[in-house]
């Protein structure tokens, strides 16, 4: 279990805060990145939006490969090959 990073930020007049550098670093945030805020009861979870979107996509896609009969690396490679061939056909 990792040690949590605790930081404080002051809410400015327009509701803006500055995230402490160690938290930005931990989340892999750089200038211009977006964050997702999730409010649960009396706490807020802040996540890198790209990471949040990927986690939601993974959650939605859970079990779909098996339903489509994609169970092995060979199945994945065959699917990639088929998609590439279809894309090549469309661009001719």
Secondary structure, DSSP 8 states (H G I E B T S, - for coil): ------------TTS-----HHHHHHHT--TT--EEEEEETTEEEEEEHHHHHHHHHHHHHTTHHHHTT--SHHHHHHHHHHHHHHHHHHT-
